[in-house]
Amino acid sequence: MNNPPSGTVTFLFTDIEGSTQLAQKYPNALPALLARHHEILNQSIQLYNGYVFQIVGDSFAVAFHSAHEALHAALKAQETLYHESWTPAPIKVRMGIHTGTAQLNDEKQYSGYATLASTQRIMSAGHGGQILISGATRELARDSLPLNSELLDLGEKRLKDLLRPEHLYQLNTSGLPLTFPPLKTLDSFPNNLPTQLTSFIGRENEIAEVKQELESHRLVTLTGSGGTGKTRLSLQVAADLLDHFDHGVWFVELAPLTDPQLIPQTILSVIGISEQQGKTPLELLQDYLHEKKILMVLDNCEHLIEASARVVNALLNAAPHLRVMASSREALGVKGEASYPVPSLSLPDIKHLPLIEQLSQYEAVRLFIDRALLVAPHFVVDKDNAPHIAQICHRLDGIPLAIELAAARVKMLSVEQISKRLDDRFRLLTGGARTSMPRQQTLRALIDWSYDLLSKNERLLLCRLSVFAGGWALEAAEEICAGDGIESYEILDLLSQLVNKSLVVVQDSQSGETRYRMLETLRQYTREKLLEVGDGEMIRDRHLAYFVKLAVQAEPELHYSNQVFWLNKLDDEIDNFRMGIEWALGNDVEAGLRIAAIPWRFWLGRGYFQEVGTWLQSLLEQHKTTDALHAQALAIHSSCIFRQGNFPEAVRLAKQSLEIARTVSDPRTEALSLAFLGVTMAIQGNMAEGGPLLEQALAIYRSLGDKIGQAGTTELLSANNKDMERALAYALESVALAREMGDLSGLVPRLCMLARLTFWTGDLKSPSAWLEEALSISRQLNDRSAEAYTISTYGNFAYWQGNYPQAIAYHEEAIRLNEKIGDHYQNLWAQVNKAYAVLRQGDIQKARALFADNIQSTQKASLTIALVYTVEGLASLSVSQGQLERAARLFAWADARRDEIGDHRPPIEQASVERDLAIVQSTLNEATLEKHSREGRAMSTEQAIALALEG
């Protein structure tokens, strides 16, 4: 269909009645039956311009521009199905038709949950051969019904969505069955399920899983913290299962009860059984339920947990056909119970938001929009407020009640204003429905309910756990939270209780250790409680001390065979390190420096240049002691600044670090400062000074027997050495040291350097294995910086192999990764190398524009050798354009600069330049060539750039 309907759409949903039984009874015949069924439906739908947007098994979902067309298509299909000679069994199809609002997205699927869900519910209420239509569709079609057809008024029926009753009609026509069993609506089965005033959003997977649990277990308890939607989920599952329980589905609300003895009496009242003398309410229930097939929904058991468990256990033992679905903060603890933790609603990744059209696929967003429309009918999601909606849902942990309370504020505040006010969410998120229970009218009251049910030590531990950001390991909780009322050995049992009561969540970790976390809303609540009892500063101090100790403990492990565990462990604790630094800035600067400076290889390897650089700048401004720690922090700050592209400042900091290290006689930091200073100066074009500084650093590391330092410095010497033979020797030594120590993270850049040096000599075979190993390791370690460097090296390798499209693809991926982690230095080189590949591919105009951009960025960064290399690229471009005199001058200028800084071209690069020069020499006479070469060597940098950029 070229023009599928959108806006106001009439939907037709169909499925085969008893398809599961057909599959079991006639497995060999079913494929042919289904094929004919599909053929009949497709022909009927196409005849009336329907758009089939989904087929799942035997179910069709179809959209029509008009109600008139939908009714005609449904009747045509039913007539053909009815008169078909089916063998070995007839195919009977139930159909539901409903009209409402829905939008077609780019994937040709519909958003408009309420309309689609209503159509599904209407169809599900019918029987094979029956066509049901909604009141909305009837209003549109009643004056244009198909010939010889009529609408039978079935009255108002409560569908399984538990919303207000829907007026249903049956489409009849002569020649088709007119009489069907009663509709499968709530009205047809004994139950007391309450009507809901708002639509049920999402939870399709959870509904299916809970149903499955109820098939296998007679007691299923939905667990979760307050507001996660346990009650709504249990009600929806109960509604879906009405036709499975002959004697009814009964909802028993326990929240108002304070006396546990009243539970049996409350259940009797719900089912409608009168009390009798001589029997207790529990005995009456046991007698009544003995032969009954009933589903009992016990809601909010947590405050009467022990009594609820006793009653449920007694009833299950007395009534073999009874099923119980309970909701509670924790499991009841009854034998045979299945506990089902209710998760938060699905959330988008706020760091990588999908298109606006795709946002509503996430349940939390869909709920926010649905509830916002209730209070602000003209509410619209657009490019401006969509990120704020996602942020609100994320910060509220996907908790349904919290999201509903936030959406209710749309009437008075913009979405952006709501998002900004979530730091004080307990003041903002009030004003729930007056008909709700008091604890569901405000977010604070909801959490108060759970908090007040805890024991004294459970409360105390929960408050202390709020000091953690992003989760914690057991040993951290034992060290930080024990004392002053809680013994260390009690932590595990108390933590287990908090997990059981759905206040703490267990989660896996990258390191393989079991970790725990609190939902952010609960964490904010308990942090306030921690401050109220006056323990805030003490716990923050302990938290900082623990993570300083962890940083110091981890540093030496980052270079040996167990480094994968330690890298992942530090990854797990990123948010806690951030919390520690935040506290250190105002309370213990030295502790903050230890976190930022000691495990520096982790911070730089993971690409935290900007963040750690900011930490160090703030900490160093406050740290007035010129000691070894101060010197090391300056050196690490220098490296962070270098990676961000500020080379002059990096030199200044490294020199300052070197001076302090020598003053305090700290040779290890002296070597580190020399290495950072040497490489920064060499990269800026001062090889004459940079090289010897690197040699000094290596000598110190050798004298200390420091293989970690030796490996790093030999790598730097291999990358900044004009003697190719010595460079290769250093690279091989660096690789060997990394392998000896089991230093995988250090091995990656050293393999890449070895690969570069090798293909620079013209060997285009050997590097492949090294690069494959480097990329595999970097991804295994989740080392973003190493991965970007490896991919960039792959780009250079592909370039010299002549595979320019592949080279461009590699460099673009490297640029994306470098921009993500903020590695300005590597990004500059990837941009320059991409320009070369574009030039060789033949896109002259694009290459010229890229080179022009690169001249500006390399000049701004004072990266001399990259600037020279970029000008050489424009010289080569000039050759391809026949501008040979310009090319001669630019190449001569580049040669002069390379002689000046002592950085000569690798052999393969020199061969490429010589091919360009051969073209120049073959065209220009000797005198002319000499003249332009002489002028080129005499040009200033500014003159060379101006010439290179001439149109």
N, C-alpha and C positions, 0 to 999 in steps of 0.2 A: 504494500500500500504506500503510495507516494506521499500522502498527506495524512498521517495518523492524527486522530483527534487530540486536543489538549484544551484545558480550561474546564468547561462543563462537559463531562464525558458520561456516557451510559456504558456500564460494564456488564458483561455476561460471563459468569463463572460456571463451569460444568465439571462433573466427575461421574464415574461409573459406580452405581450402587453395588456394594458387595464385591469389589474388585479383588480384595485380598482372598476371599473364599474361592473366587473363580480361578485365581492363580494357583491355589493349593489343589483344587479339584481337577482342573483341566490345564496343567502346565504346558502340554504340547500344543494345545489348540489356541491358547490365549494370544500368542503373537499375531496370528491371522485375524482373530477377533478384534484386537486392538488396531491393527492396520486398517481394517474396514471401518471401524469406529472413527478413526482419525480422518479417513477419506470423506466420510459423510459430513462430519463437522466442518472440515475445511471447505467443502463445496458449498454448504449452506451459508457459512460466514462470508465467503468471497462473493456470493450472490448478492449480499446486502452490505457490501463495502466495510466489513468488519476488519479490524487489525488484531491479529493474534500476537500478543506480546510475550506470552509464556505458555509452554506446555511442559508439565511435570508428570511423567507416567501417563495416567489416563485423564488428567485434569487439564482443562483449557481455561485460559484467561484472555478475554477478548474485549476490545474497546470499540465503541461505535460513536459516530457523530450525533446520532439521534436515537431517542427511545423507540421511535417507530421502526427503525431498521433493526434494532436489537430484538424486538418482539417478533418481527417477521423471520429473522434468522433462527431464533429459538424454535418457533413453531415448525419451520421447514425441516430443521434437524430432527425434531421429535417425531414428525410424521414419517420421515425416511427411516429412522431407527426402528419405529414401531412396526412398519410393514416389511422390514428386512427379514429374510429367512435365516435366523441365526442357528448355528449348529456348533457345538452340542448344547449350548445354553444361551438364553436371550441376554442381550445387553440392554440394561435399563440405566438411563442417564438422568440425574437430577440437575436442575438448572436454577440459578438465581440471577436476578437482574436488578441493578440499582444505579441511580444517577446522582452524581455529585462532582465536587471539584477535584481535579488531579492535573498535574503538569507532567509532560513528557520530557525526560532528560536526554542528554547527548548519547547515552547508551541505549536509547529507545525503550527505556523502562519508565514506569509511572511512579511519581511521588504523590502522595495524597493518602496517607495511611488510613484516615478515618473512612474514606469512601471505599477503599479497597477492602478493608477489614469488614465493613458492613455488608458488602457484596458476598464475601466469603461466608459470613454468618447466615445470611439469607439462604444461600445455596445449601449450607449444611443442615438447615432445618427441614429440608424437603426429602422426598423419596424418589426412587427411580421412575422416570416418565413424567415427573411433575415440574412445572415452571412456576416459580414464585417471583413476584416483583414487589418492589417497595412502594410506599406511598408517594415518594418523590417521582418515581418513574411513571406511576399511574396518572399523576397530574399532567404529565407531559404527553402521554400516549392515549388518554381515554377517548379523545375525539378522532383518533386515526388508527383504531385497532385493525388488525388483519381481518380479512373477510371471513365471516362465519365464526368469529371468535367473541368471547366475552370474558369479563373479569369477575371472579367469585371473591367476594369480600370475606376474608378469614379473620378479620378483627385485629386488635392489637395483641402482639405477642412479645414476650421477653426473650430476646436472643441471648446467646451465650456470652455476649460481651458485658452483660450485667448492667447495661445502660438503660435509659428509659425505653418503654415498649415501642416496637416498630409496627406500623400498620401494614399488614401483608395482604396480598391478593394472589389468587391463582389464575393463570391464563388458561382458559378452556377453549376447545374447538371440537367440532363434530368429527367423529372418527377416531378420537383418542380417548384414553381412560380419563374419567372425570372424578373418580372416587379414590382417595388415598388414606392411609392410616393417619392418625393425629400427627401434627407437626412435632419435630424434635426440638421443642423450645423449652425454656425453663418452666413454663406453665404446665407442661405435660408430666412432670415428675415431682414427687413430694420433696420439697426443699424449703429452706428459709433464707436462701442466699440474698443478701441485701442488694437493692438496686444502687448502682454507682452513678454519681453525677458527672464524672469525667471519664474519658476514654482510657482504655488500657493500652499502653504503648510498649511494643517490642516484646522481649522475653520469649521469642519463639523457641529458642534452644532450651531455655530453662523449663518451659512448659513440657516439652517433649521428654526431657530428662527426668523431671519429677513424676510424670506419668509412668515412665519406665520403672522408676524406683518403687512406685505403688503396686506395680504388677509383681515385683519380686519380694517386697517387704510389706508386712501388715502395719508397720508404724514407720512413717517418714516424718522427720522433724526438719522444717526449714529453719536454718540458723542464720544469724547475722546481726550486726549492730542496728540500733534504732534508725528507722527511716530508709532502710535498704529496699523496702517494698515486699516484705515477707507476706503481709496480709493480702495485698492485691494479687500477688502471685498465687497464693493458696486459693483464693476465691476464683481466680480464672481457671486454675486446674480443676477445681471442684465443678465449675460450670461445664467444662468440657467433658467431664466424666458422669454427668447426670444420668445418661441412659445406660450406665454400667451397674447402677445400684437400684435394685427393684424397690427397696424400702426407704429410699431417700438419701439426700445429702444434707447434713445438718451443720450449721455454723454456730460455734459456741464461743462467745467473747468472754475471756476471763479477766481482762484488764481491770474492770470495775471492782472485782472481788478482792477483799482483804482477808477474808476468813477461808482458809483452805478446806474446812469441813463442808463448805457450800458448793464445792465443785460438782458432786453427783446430783445435788438438787437442781443446780443450774442446768445441767444437761437434760434432766427429766423435763424441766419447764420448756426447754427449746423444742424437744421432740413432741411434747404435749401429753405427757403421762402424769396422771394424778398420783399423789403419794397414798400409801396404804398402811393401815395400822399393822404392826407386827413385823414389818420389813423396813430395813434401812433403805435410803435412796439408792445406795450402791447395789444392794441386793435386788431391788426392783429393776435397776438398769441391767444387771446381769441376766435376770430372767427374761426381760423384754428382748434384749439383743441376741439371745442365745441362737435363734434360727434366722435372724434377720441379716439381709445383705445391705449394709449401710456404710457410707463414708462419713466419718465424723471429723470436722475441722475444728481443732482446739487452738484458739488464737491467743497469743500473749501469755505464755506459760511461765515466763522467767521469774516472776516474783512469787510464784507458788510452785516452784520447780519440783520439790520433793513430793508434795501432795499430788500434783499432776501425774508424776511418774507412777505413784501407787495406784491411782484410779485407772490410768490407761492400762497398766499391767493386769489389773484385776479384770477389766472388761475384755481385753484380748484373750485372756485365758478362758473366759466364759463364753465368748462369741466367736466361733471359728471363721465366720464370714465377714467379720467386722474389719474395716480398714480405718486407720486413724492418720490424719495429716495434721501435725502440730506446727506451730510457729513459736520460736523462742530465741532468746539471745544465746542459749546453749542447749545442747542435746539433753533429752530427758534421762538418759542412762538406763533405758529399759532393754532387756535382752531381746535381740533380733531387730533393734532399731536401726534405721538408715538415716544418717545425718546428712542433710544437703545444704551446704553453705550457699546462701544467695549472694551472687556477686553484684558489684555495682553495675550500672548501665554502661553499655559500650561507649567509648570515648574516641574522638579523633586525636591524632598526634599533633599537639599544638606547635611542634617545631616544623612539621611538614603538613600543613593543612591541605585538605583536598579542595577541589573546586566547590563553589557555593552549591551547585546542583547536587553534589555528592554528600554534602554535610548531613543531610537528613537521614542518611543510611545509618548514622550512629544514634543509638537509642536515647542517650542523654540529650543530644541536640534536638531530636524529634520531640521529646517530652517538653523541653523548654519552649519550643515554638508553639506546640499545642496549647500549653497553659498560658503563654503570653497572649495568644489570640482570644482566650476566654475573657481577659480583662481589657484587651486593646484590639478590637476586631480588625483594625486597619494595620496591624503590625506587619512589617515586611522585613525579610532577611535580605541584606544587600552586602556589597563588597566592604562597606565601612563597618557594619556591625557584626558581620559573620565571625571575624577573629575574636571579638569580645565574647560572643556567645560560646565559642569553643573554650575560651579561657575560663569563663564562669563555670561551665560544666566540669572542666578539668580541676579547677581549684576546689570545687565542691565534691570531688572524688566520685562523680557519677551517682551520688546518693539521691534517689528520687524525691524524697521529701524536701531536701535542701534546695534542689533545682526548682521544685514547684513554688517554694516560698520566694526564691529569687525571681522567678518569672512573674509572680504576682506584683512585683515592684515596677514592671514595665509601664504600668498605668501612670506612674509618677516620675520615673527616672528613665534616662536613656540606658541602653545596654552598656555603653562605655562607663557611665556613672556607676551602675551596679557593679561592674567588674572592679572599678577602682575602690569601691567601698567594702570589698570582701575581706580586707584586713581587719575590719570590725564587724564580721559577719553575724555575730550574736545580737548586735543592735539592729542590723539591717534585716535579717531573716526572721521577722515576726509577722503576725497578722494572718495566720492560717484560718481556715474556715471555722466560724463560730460553732458549727455543728460537730467539728472534730473533737476528739478527746483533748483535754488541756495540754497534755504532753506533746501533742502533734500540732499545736498552734504556733509554737516558736521552736527554733533550732536549739536554743539553750534548754528549754524545758524537756525536749526529747532526750538530750544527753544527760541532764540531771536525773532523769528516770533510771537510766542504766548505772550512772555513777553512784547513786544513793543505795543501790542494791549490793554494792561491793563491801567486802570486809575492810577494816582499817588499813591493814598492810597491803591489800590489793589496791586501794586508793593511793596509798603512799608510793608504791612502785609505779603505778600508772602515771602519776604526776612526774616522777623522776625520769621516766622513759621519754617524756616530752622533750628532753634536752637533745635527743638524737634527731638528725635530719636525714631522710632517705633510708632509715632502717638501722639495724644494729645486729651484732652477733652476741651470743650468750655470754662469752667471756667479757665483752665490753659492758654489758648490763651488770654482771657480777662485780666488776671492779668499780664502776661509776656509781651504781645505785645502792650498793650495800652500805650498812652502817646507819647509826642514828635510828634504830628501831627495826631494821631488817638485817638479818645475818646473811652472809654471802651464800651459805648453803640453802637458804630459803628461796633464793631468786628463781631457780628453775621451777619449783612447784608453783610459786606465785605467778610466774610467767605462763605456765601451762594453764592455770585457771583463767587468766586474762584471754588466752587464745580460745579456750573452751567457751568463754562468754562473749566471743566475737568482738572483743575490744582491741585485740592485737592479731595481726595477720601473719601467718608463716609464709615465707617466700624462698624460692631458690636464689642462688647467687652465682656470679661468674666464677668465683673461686671454688665453688662446690660446697661451701659451708652453708648450714642452715641460718637464715636470717629472719628477722622479725621487723614489722613496721606497724605504724599507726596511721589510720586515715588522717589527712591533714586537718579536717574539721575537728576531730577528737583531739588531735595534738594541740591545736590552738586553745581548746577548752582547758585541757589539763595543764598547759603552760601557765594559764591564768591562775589555776589552782595552786601550782607550784610557787608562784610569786606570793600568793595570799598567805601560804604557810611559812614564807621567809626562807625557803631552801634554795631559791633560784641561783644566787651567786655561788654557793658551795658546790652545787651540782655542775654549774658551768665551769668552775675551776677544775673539778675532777675530770670533766669531759675533755677540756683542753690538755690536761696532763696526760691523759690516756692516749690521745691521738698524737701528741709529741713523741711519746714512747714508741707508738706504732711506726711513725715515720722514721725514727732512728733505727728501729729494729729491722725495718724493711730495706733500708738503703743498701747494705752489703749483699742482701739476697737478690737484688735486681740484676746481678751480673753472672749468676751461676745457674746450674741446671734446674733449680726450683723456682726460677724467675717467673714462669707462667702463673703459678699459684700466687706469688706476691704481687705481680702486676694486676691480676684480677682482683686480689684482695684490696689493693689501693683504689682500684676502679670502684669497687663496692662502697668505699668510704669517702668518695669525693665530696658529697654534701656535708659529711661530718667534718672533713678538713676545712671546708668553707666556713662552717659554723665556728670551728676553733679559731680560725684567722680573725673572724669578726669579733670574737670575744678578746683575742689577744691584742688587737689594735687599741683597745681601751683599758686593758688590764695587765698584760704580760707580753711586751713586745719581743723579748728574747725567745719566748716559746713560739710565737708566730714566725720568727725568722727560722727556727729549727724546722718547722713544718714546710716552709716555702723553699728553703735552701738545701736542706740535707738530702732529700730524695729527688734531687734536681733532674736526674736522668729520666725519672718517671714523668715529671711535669713536662719536660721538653719533648720526650718521646710521644707523649699523648697529645701534644699540640696545644698546651695551655700557655703559650707564650704571652699573650696579652693579659690574661687573668693573673698569672704569677708575676708578671712584670709590674702590674698595678699593685699587687700585694707588697712586693718588695720595695717599691718606691715609697709607699705609705709607712711601712715598717722601718725602713732605713732612715727616714726623716726623723723618727722618734728615738731610734737607737743611737745613743751618743757614745757608746763604748767602742773604741777602735781595737777590737780583738779579732781572733781568727774567724769567729762566726761572722763578724761584720765583713771581713775580707771575702769570705766565701760567698756571702749574700750579694756583695757588689759584683763578683765574677758572674754569678748566675743571672743577676739583673742585666749585666752586659750582654750575655748570650740571648736573653729574651728580647732586648732592644735590637740586637743584631738581626734576629729572625723577623722582626717587624720592619726592618729596612732603614733604621736610623744608625748608620755606621759611624759617623763622627762621635755620637753620644756613646755608642758601644765602646769605642776606643778609649774615651775619657774614663768611663767606669772601670774598664779593665786595667788601665794604668793606675787608677786609684786603689783598686784591689791589690795589684802587685806591690805597690808601695807599702800598704799596711801589712801584707803577708810577710814581706821582708823585715819590716820593723818588729813584728812579733815572733819572728823566726818560725814560721809555719811553712815548711818546704812543700807540703802537698798542695796547699792553697796557692803557693807561689807558682808551682808548675801549672796548676789549673788556670791561673791568671795569664801566665805566659802563653799557654796554648790558645786561649780565647783571644788574647791581644794579637798573637802572631797570625792566626787565621783571618781575623778581621782586617788587619793591615794588608795581608797578601791579597785578599779578595778585592780590596780597594785599589790594588795596583802597586802596592809597595812591597814587592817580593824581596827586595834587598834587605829590608828590616824584618819583614814577616817570617821569612824562612829561618833565619838564625834564632828567632824567639821560639819557634816550634822545636828546633834542635835543642835549645836550652831546656825546654819543658820535658822533652824525651829523656835527656840526660838525668834530670832530677828523678823522674819516675823510675828509671833503671836503677839509680842508686838506692831508691827506697824499696826496690823489689816489687813495685806496684804494677802488676800486670794489667789491671783495669785501666790505669792511666796510660801505660805503654800502648795498649791496643787502640785507645782513642786518639792518641797523639800520632802514632804511625799512620792511622787513617788520614788525619789532617795533612801529614807530610806527603802522603801519596797523592792527595788532591791538589797540593800546592807546591809542585816541584817541577822545574824546567827540564831536569834530567829524567827522561822517560824510563831508563833502565833502573835508576834509583827509586823512582815512583812505583814501578812494578814490584820492586823488592819490598818496599814499605807496605804496599797493599797486601802482598802475600803474608808478610809477618803479622799484619793486623788481623787477617782472616784466621791464621793459625792460632793466634792468641785467643780469639773469640771462641774458636772450636774447643781449645784446650779447657777453657773455663766453663764451657756450656752456655755461653752468653748469646742466646738467640737474638735478643733485641739489638745487641751490638753487632752481630754478624750481618744483619741485613744491609746497613749502609756500606759495610766493608766489601760485601759481595758485589754490590752495585758499583762501587769505586773500581774494583778489580775488573768488572765487566766493561766499564767505560774506558779504562786504560787499555784494555785488550782490543776493543773494536776501534779505538783511536789509532792503533798500530796497523789496522787493516784486517785483523782476524775477525771475520764475521760469523764464525761457527762456535767457538768456545764459549762466548758469553751466554748463550741460550740456557744452559743448565744452571749457571749461577743465578740468572735472573728468575728462573722458575722457582728455585729454592728460596730466593729472597722474598718473592711475592707470597709464596705459601706461608713462610714464617711470619711475615708482617700481618697477614690476615688471621693466622692462628693466634697471634698475640693481641689482635685488635689494635695494632700500633698504626694510627692514622698517618702520622708523619712519615714513618718508614714506608708505608704503602704508597703514599703520594710520591716519595722519592724514587721508589722502584718503578712505578708506572711512568714517571718522567724519563727514567733511564731506558725503559722499554721504547719510549717515543724516540729517543736519540738513536737507539739501535735500529729501529724500523726505518728511520730516516737514512742512515748510512747503508741500509740494505736496499734502498730505493723504493720502499713501500710507503709512499707519501700519504695516501689516505689513512693508512693505519697509524702512521706517526702523528697525524693531526688528531685522530681520535684519542690516542694515548695522552697527548699533551692537554687536550680539552678536559679529560678526566682528571689529570693531575691538577690542572688549574682549579677545577671544581673542589677537589679535596683540600688544596692549599688555602683557598678562600674560606672554606668551612672552618679550618683550624687556625687561620690567621697567620700562615707562614708566608710573609711578604717576600722574603729572600728567594725561596724556591719558586714562588709564583712568578717572580720576574724572569727567571731563567726559562720556565715553561712557556711563558708568553713569547720570549725571543725565539726559542726553538720552534714553536708553532709557526711563527712568521716565516722561517726558513722553509718549513715543509710546504706551506701554502705557495711560496715562491716557486719551489721545484715542481709543484703540481700544475703551475702555469697560470694561476690567478694573480696577475701582476698588480691590478688595482687594489685588491684586498691585501696583498702582501705589503704594498707600499703604505697603506693605512696602518697596518699592524706594526711595521717597522717604525713609522712616525710616532705612534703611541709609545713604543718601547724606548725610543730615544729620550722622550720626556721622562718616563718613569726611571730609567737607569741613571739619567743625569741627576734627577732629583734625589736619588738614593746614594749618589756619589759612588756608584758601582762601576769603576773605570773599565774593567775587562769586559763586562757585559755591554757597556756603551760601545767599546771598540768592536766587539763582535756584531753588534747591531749595525754599525756603520758599514762593516764589511758586507753585511747582508744587502744593504742598499747599493753598495758598489757592485755586487754581483747582479742585482736587479738592473743597474745601469748598463751592464754588459749585455743583458738580454734585450734591452731596449736600443742598443746601438749607440749609447752615450759613452763612448770609449774614453774620451779625454777626462770626463768627470770620474769614471771608474778608476783611471790611472792615478788621479790625484787622491781619491779616497783610500785606495789600497796602500799608496805610499804613506799617507798619514797614519793608517793603522799599523803599518810596519814600524814606523818611528815610535809610536806609542808602546808597542809591544817590546821593542828594544829598550825603551826607557824604563818599563816596569819589570822587565825580565820574565815575561809570560809569553812564550812562543807557541805557535799553533801545534797541535798534535799532528802526526804524519798524515792521517787521512784528511784532516781539515786543510793542511798545507797543500795536499794534492788537488783538492777542490779549488782552492784559490789559484793555484798554478794553471789549472785548465782555463779559468777566466782570464788570467794574465796572458796566456798563449793567444787568445782571441785578440786581446788588446795589442799585443806585440806584432801580430800578423797584419794588423791594419795600420797602426801608427808607425811612422818612420822613427829611426833611432833617436834623432835629435828632438823630435816632438815628444816622444815618450820620456826622454831624459828631462826635458823642460817641465812637463806636468808632474813627473815624479818628484823633482826638486821642489816645486811649488807645494806639492802635497805634504812633503815632510816638514815644510816650514810653517804650515797652517797651524793656527791655534785650534783648540777644541771647539770654540764657538764658530770659527770659520768652517771647520769640517762639518759641523752639524748643519749650518746654513746651506752649505753646498749639497749635502746629502738629502736635505728636505726640499730642494728646488724641484718645482713641478716638472 
